[in-house]
Amino acid sequence: MTGPLVARGSSGDRGSVVAEFAVALPAVALVLLLAAGALAAGARHVRLQDAAADAARLVARGEPVSSARAVVERAVTGGAASVAHRDDLVCVVATAPAGFPALPPLSAASCALAGGW
């Protein structure tokens, strides 16, 4: 044997891993929360786009505008729709809150040929 064993770290470093983890954990949690919010907003946007397309087709077939608004409101909580006629097209613009405070409101537009079956 060549001598006494030497400790790997000094006693001043004791607990530093725990302290670093305690500092990093809130940052990791925030990133995960933002990622989950962005995914939820993306799914909400897909539902909003589908509802806008359905609403445009309904109005283009001659259904009342109120039924188009109801489709958007049922598809996305807090959703609203506006209908505009442009030449031979019926266009619906649907808007809704993103569902996550840090994200801007969502918007989707869709047009359908008026009178089309």
ABEGO torsion letter per residue (X at the ends): XAEBBBBABBAAABGAAAAAAAAAAAAAAAAAAAAAAAAAAAAAAAAAAAAAAAAAAAAAAGBBAAAAAAAAAAABBGBBBBBBBBEABBBBBBBBBAGBAABBBBBBBBBBBBGBX
